[in-house]
Each structure stands twice: as C-alpha cells, then as structure tokens.
C-alpha cells in the first residue's frame, strides 16, 4: 500500500475485514512490504496508517493472531516505542517462521528479500533495519523520512523488472484465496 487511502489499502482492509469473520483463521502471517514505507519507531507512521492498524487490531479481537514478518519497506515493529503498534501483532520483527503442513511437509515463511536479493542488497537492508540507523532517523520528522524513502522506493522500483501490481489483480487474488478457504477447494 502506498498511501492509506489508495485502492490497494481499501482492498487489503476489505480482505482483513473478512478474515476471522467469513474465513476461519487462527493465525494470519503477513510477509512484509505491506506498506510502501513504515518505520514503526516513528509515531508519525502509526498516525498515518492508523486505520489499517485498527483493522489488524480487530483481528486480535476476533481471536486471529497476526504475525508480521518485516520487509524492507516496513520495519522497526519489534522495538517500536508506540504501544498501539506493538499491540496489533501477536509477533513481529525480522523473523523466520517454520511449520509443518500435512500435505507438503516443512514450510518456511520469511520475507522474499531474504531469498531473492543479492548479498549487497541484504547488507543495505540490514543497515537500514538496524537499531542504530533507526535511532539516527528518530529525531527526523516522519513526514520528511516518509517523503525521502517514498521517493527512493519509486526510483528503485523504476529500475526493477517487476510486473506492476494492479488493483484488479489484487482483488482477484484476495477473492480466490477467501473462496478456497471457505469452500475448501
């Protein structure tokens, strides 16, 4: 989601609204880069994304544990000074989850940058996600860091070969997922 009021945000919140209500679910794992940029150590971002975080808190009230595996665009959750951010998640941070699936065996869940990015980018990502770097950013107003990092992300995306994600595609993916869970097919 690039902005709290963009179509992707509405689609994501619509999906969250159905989890635990229309779709039986006890744990939802978010694998990072949900937000275009979110430094959870700055309260500015909590205020900016408060509606999305409120929707995640509703899942907690429904008994759905939300695990947030940080990406490179959204980080600092595990040591956020904002209690409201930490309270959204059952667990969060730069974590790797392992579980057993009856049909496929061991499943490992982690942010894709840990798998597909070159070592030089993983080094950069580690620096940006470090407590030291985040502490240096803390006194800078969130509106300034948001503008800088969003601009950087836009430039970075322009250099990538990624297929653009359009809202119709995201809506179809969310609906197909929910239908598979509801129908079991």
N, C-alpha and C positions, 0 to 999 in steps of 0.2 A: 504494500500500500504506500503510495507516495504522499498522499495528504489524507487527513482524517475524513474529508468529505468527498473523496473521489469514488468512482464506481467500484473499484476493487475493494475499498473499505466497506461499502454497502454490501457487496457480495459476501465478503468474509464475515461480517456481523450477522448477515442472514443465515449463513452456514452455522455459526456459533449458536444462534437462536434455536436451531433445530436439534443440536447435539444435546443429549440428555433429556430431551422432551419428545421429539419424534424418533430419535435414534438412540437406542440403548447403548450407553457408553460409560465405562467407569474411569477410563484414562484417555486423554487426548494429548498426543505428543506433537508439538509444533517444532519443526526442524530449522528454525532461524530464517533470517531475511524476510520476516513477515512485514516489517516496517522498512521503508526506504532508508530511514536513519532514526535511531533511538538510542541515545546514551542515557541509560537508566540512572546514572549518577547525577543527572541534572533534572531538577523538578520541572523545568520548562517542558520536557518531553512528556512527563506524566500529564501535565495540564493539556498539552496538545492532543494526546491520544486518549484522554480520559474516557470517552465514550466506548472505545474498543476495549479498554481495560475493564470498564464496568461490565461489559458483556462477558468478559472472561470470568469476572467475579460471580456473575450469575451462574456460570457452570459450576463453580465451587458450591454454591447454594443448592444446586441440583445433585450434588454428590459426585461430580465429574472432576477427577484430579487432572489439572493441566500442567504438563511438563514442558518447559520452554528451553530447547537446546539453542543457545545463542548462535546467531550468524555473525557475519562481519559488518552488517548494517544495523544490527540491534544487539547491544551488549551492555554489560555492567549490572545486570539484574541481580546477580548473586551478592553484590555488595552495594546495592542501591541505598541511599540514605532515606528514600521515600518508602515508608512502611506500606502505603497503599499499593505500590508496585510489587513489592515482595509478597504481599498477601494475595495477589492474583494467582500465584503459581504454587503448586504442590512442591515442585522442584524447578530450579532454573540455573542457568550458567553454561559454561563451556563443558558440557558433559557428553559422554558416550553411553548409550543405553544398550544393554544386551538382554535378550529374552528368548524364550523357546516358543516356536509356533508348531502346533501339532502336524501340520502338513509340510512345512518347508524346513523345519529344524531351527537352528540358531539364527536369530535376526539381530543385526547390529544397526542401531539408529544413531546417526550423527549428522552434523551439518555437512553439506556436499563439498564445501571448500576444503574440508579435511581430506577429501578423497581426490578431487579432480584438479586442484590448483597446484601450480609448480611450487617448489620449495621456497623460492624467493618471495612469492606472494604470501605463503603461510608465515614466513618470517615477518613481513609487513603487518599481516593480520594479528600476529602475536603481540607486536609492538603496540598497535592501535588498541587492542583489547586489554593491555596491561594496566594494572592499578596505577603505575607511575604516569603513564600517558593520560589516563582518565583524570588523575589528580591535577595534572597540568591544565587540562581542559576545564576543570570545575569552576574556576573563577571567571571564565569567559562566558558572557551571556549566552543562554541556549539558543536564542534567535540567531546569533552570529554563527555558532557552531552548526546549527541546522542549515543555514544558508551555504556555508562553506562546504560542508560534507555533501549536501544535496547536489551542489554544483559539481563537486568532484565525482560523485556517483554517475551523474549524467554524462560527463566526459568519459569516464571509464566504460560505461555501457556502450557508448558510441564506437568504442574500439573493439568490442566483443562481437562474436558471431552468433549471439543468442537469437533465437526465434522470439520475436516480440509476443508478449502475452496480451491477448485482447480480452476484454470483459466477457464477451460471449463464450469464449473458450473456457474461462474460469467458471462461469455459471454452469456450463455443461458438465465440467469435471466435478463440481460440488454436488450437482443433482445426481449424477451417475453414482457417486460414492454413497450418497444417502440412500438411493434406491437399492444398491447392492446390500447395504447393511439392513435395511428394512425388510427386503424380500428374501435375503439370504442367497441371492443368485448373482 
